[in-house]
Amino acid sequence: MKRITCFVGLLLFLIFPTVLFGADQVKAISQFEKRVALFEKFFQEEPKVIEKQEFSESSSNYIYFYNQYKLREISYDIQKTTSLVSPYTGYIDVDYMKYHSKKCGDVNTHNGLCFSSLEDCRTNKNNSSCYAPLKYHSLDTARFIFSYQKGKWVFKKVIWPDSAYPIPDIYAAFGKPVAGRLPLKDNNHWKKLIE
């Protein structure tokens, strides 16, 4: 009798996962797994972010350079919360190797060369001789945090998980200036990750 009960329970779980989890929870998991797949596809393409920062020693008062993210691994989790408004929190961890284009440019900075012109920087976007791994933190993790609210996942922040500090170049790519990084329309393709 125990075996039949276990078998029936397993069968119900496989056929009707909402019996065990509830429809809202199944919907939340399904939506989040689609977002994870989007992240995986995006980062497999080794995306670049063009950075714009104020720099008084540049003829334009700005410097421009690219950061490139080379995917190592993606992981994710969804956790229940005690909130009625946001019953779930989901995070996507992107482990990457980060390169930047600071081997080319007309402005010398404390950690490499940059361009004083946005157009010159764009011209060298795909010049592989400009790129090298960062000296510090070339292997890192970005944690993208979302909350499930009103039936959809809402982006909250992107941080380094070890310190909980925001990641400035990614925030700027999302159109949100942080720590001196200024948004540029060149990075608008990053916004699909959080929409």
C-alpha positions as CSV (number, residue, x, y, z in Angstrom):
1,M,0.0,0.0,0.0
2,K,2.9,2.3,0.8
3,R,4.4,1.7,-2.6
4,I,1.1,2.5,-4.3
5,T,0.8,5.8,-2.4
6,C,4.4,6.8,-3.2
7,F,3.9,5.9,-6.8
8,V,0.6,7.9,-7.0
9,G,2.3,10.9,-5.3
10,L,5.2,10.8,-7.7
11,L,2.9,10.5,-10.7
12,L,0.9,13.5,-9.5
13,F,4.1,15.5,-9.0
14,L,5.3,14.7,-12.5
15,I,1.9,15.4,-14.1
16,F,0.7,18.2,-12.0
17,P,3.6,20.1,-10.3
18,T,1.1,22.7,-9.2
19,V,-0.3,20.2,-6.7
20,L,3.0,20.3,-4.8
21,F,4.2,23.9,-5.5
22,G,1.1,26.0,-6.4
23,A,0.5,27.7,-9.7
24,D,2.2,30.9,-8.8
25,Q,5.4,29.2,-7.8
26,V,5.5,27.1,-10.9
27,K,4.9,30.3,-13.0
28,A,7.7,32.1,-11.1
29,I,10.2,29.3,-11.7
30,S,9.3,28.9,-15.4
31,Q,9.7,32.7,-16.0
32,F,13.0,32.9,-14.2
33,E,14.4,29.9,-16.0
34,K,13.6,31.7,-19.3
35,R,15.5,34.7,-18.0
36,V,18.5,32.5,-17.1
37,A,18.5,31.2,-20.7
38,L,18.5,34.8,-22.0
39,F,21.5,35.6,-19.8
40,E,23.3,32.5,-20.9
41,K,22.8,33.3,-24.6
42,F,23.8,36.9,-24.1
43,F,27.0,36.2,-22.2
44,Q,28.0,33.4,-24.6
45,E,28.3,36.1,-27.2
46,E,31.1,37.8,-25.1
47,P,29.4,41.1,-24.8
48,K,31.2,44.5,-24.5
49,V,30.3,47.6,-22.5
50,I,31.7,50.9,-23.6
51,E,32.6,53.0,-20.6
52,K,32.5,56.8,-20.4
53,Q,34.1,58.5,-17.4
54,E,35.0,62.0,-16.6
55,F,38.8,62.6,-16.8
56,S,40.3,66.1,-16.5
57,E,43.6,65.1,-18.3
58,S,41.7,64.2,-21.5
59,S,41.3,66.8,-24.2
60,S,37.5,66.1,-24.1
61,N,37.4,65.8,-20.3
62,Y,36.2,62.2,-20.8
63,I,37.8,58.9,-21.4
64,Y,36.3,55.9,-23.3
65,F,37.2,52.2,-23.3
66,Y,35.5,48.8,-23.6
67,N,35.1,46.0,-21.1
68,Q,34.4,42.6,-22.5
69,Y,32.9,39.7,-20.5
70,K,33.9,36.2,-21.4
71,L,31.5,33.7,-19.8
72,R,32.9,31.0,-17.6
73,E,29.7,29.7,-15.9
74,I,26.2,30.7,-15.0
75,S,24.2,29.6,-11.9
76,Y,21.0,30.7,-10.4
77,D,18.7,30.2,-7.5
78,I,15.2,31.3,-6.3
79,Q,14.4,31.7,-2.7
80,K,11.1,32.3,-0.8
81,T,10.9,35.4,1.2
82,T,8.6,36.5,4.0
83,S,7.3,39.4,2.0
84,L,3.7,39.4,0.6
85,V,4.6,41.9,-2.1
86,S,7.8,40.0,-3.3
87,P,7.3,36.4,-2.3
88,Y,10.4,35.3,-4.2
89,T,13.9,36.6,-4.8
90,G,15.9,35.2,-7.7
91,Y,19.5,35.7,-8.5
92,I,21.7,34.9,-11.5
93,D,25.4,34.5,-10.9
94,V,27.6,35.1,-14.0
95,D,31.2,34.0,-13.6
96,Y,33.3,35.7,-16.2
97,M,36.8,36.7,-17.3
98,K,36.9,40.4,-17.9
99,Y,39.0,42.1,-20.6
100,H,39.4,45.8,-21.3
101,S,40.6,47.7,-24.3
102,K,43.3,49.7,-22.4
103,K,46.2,48.7,-24.7
104,C,45.0,51.3,-27.2
105,G,44.2,55.0,-27.0
106,D,45.5,58.5,-26.8
107,V,45.1,59.2,-23.0
108,N,47.4,57.6,-20.5
109,T,45.6,56.7,-17.2
110,H,46.8,54.9,-14.0
111,N,45.7,51.5,-15.4
112,G,46.2,51.8,-19.1
113,L,45.3,53.7,-22.2
114,C,41.9,55.1,-23.1
115,F,40.4,57.2,-25.9
116,S,39.5,60.9,-25.5
117,S,37.0,60.5,-28.5
118,L,34.0,58.2,-28.5
119,E,34.4,57.7,-32.3
120,D,38.0,56.6,-32.0
121,C,37.0,54.1,-29.2
122,R,34.1,52.8,-31.4
123,T,36.5,52.4,-34.3
124,N,38.7,50.1,-32.2
125,K,35.8,48.0,-30.7
126,N,36.8,44.9,-32.5
127,N,40.6,45.5,-32.5
128,S,41.7,42.4,-30.6
129,S,45.2,43.9,-30.1
130,C,43.7,46.5,-27.8
131,Y,42.3,44.0,-25.3
132,A,44.0,42.4,-22.3
133,P,42.7,40.8,-19.0
134,L,42.3,43.2,-16.1
135,K,45.3,43.3,-13.8
136,Y,43.0,42.8,-10.8
137,H,39.7,41.0,-10.6
138,S,39.9,39.6,-14.1
139,L,38.1,36.5,-12.8
140,D,34.9,37.6,-11.1
141,T,31.2,37.1,-10.5
142,A,28.3,39.4,-11.2
143,R,25.1,38.7,-9.2
144,F,21.9,40.0,-10.8
145,I,19.1,40.1,-8.3
146,F,15.4,40.1,-9.1
147,S,12.2,40.2,-7.1
148,Y,9.0,38.5,-8.1
149,Q,6.2,41.1,-7.9
150,K,2.7,41.1,-9.4
151,G,3.4,38.0,-11.5
152,K,6.7,39.1,-13.0
153,W,10.4,39.3,-12.2
154,V,11.7,42.9,-11.5
155,F,15.4,43.8,-11.6
156,K,16.7,45.1,-8.3
157,K,20.5,45.3,-8.6
158,V,23.7,43.9,-9.8
159,I,26.5,43.4,-7.3
160,W,29.8,41.6,-6.6
161,P,28.5,38.9,-4.3
162,D,31.7,39.0,-2.1
163,S,31.3,42.7,-1.2
164,A,27.7,43.5,-2.2
165,Y,29.0,46.6,-4.0
166,P,27.3,47.6,-7.2
167,I,29.1,46.9,-10.5
168,P,29.5,50.3,-12.1
169,D,30.0,49.5,-15.8
170,I,27.0,47.1,-15.9
171,Y,24.8,49.7,-14.1
172,A,25.9,52.3,-16.7
173,A,25.1,49.8,-19.5
174,F,21.6,49.6,-18.0
175,G,21.4,53.4,-18.2
176,K,22.0,54.1,-14.5
177,P,25.1,56.1,-13.7
178,V,27.1,54.7,-10.7
179,A,30.6,55.6,-9.4
180,G,31.5,58.0,-12.2
181,R,30.4,55.7,-15.1
182,L,28.1,57.5,-17.5
183,P,25.4,55.8,-19.6
184,L,25.8,55.6,-23.4
185,K,23.3,54.5,-26.0
186,D,25.9,52.1,-27.4
187,N,25.1,49.9,-24.4
188,N,21.3,49.8,-24.8
189,H,21.4,46.1,-25.9
190,W,22.3,45.3,-22.3
191,K,18.9,46.5,-21.2
192,K,17.1,43.4,-22.5
193,L,18.6,41.5,-19.6
194,I,16.5,43.5,-17.1
195,E,13.3,44.3,-19.0
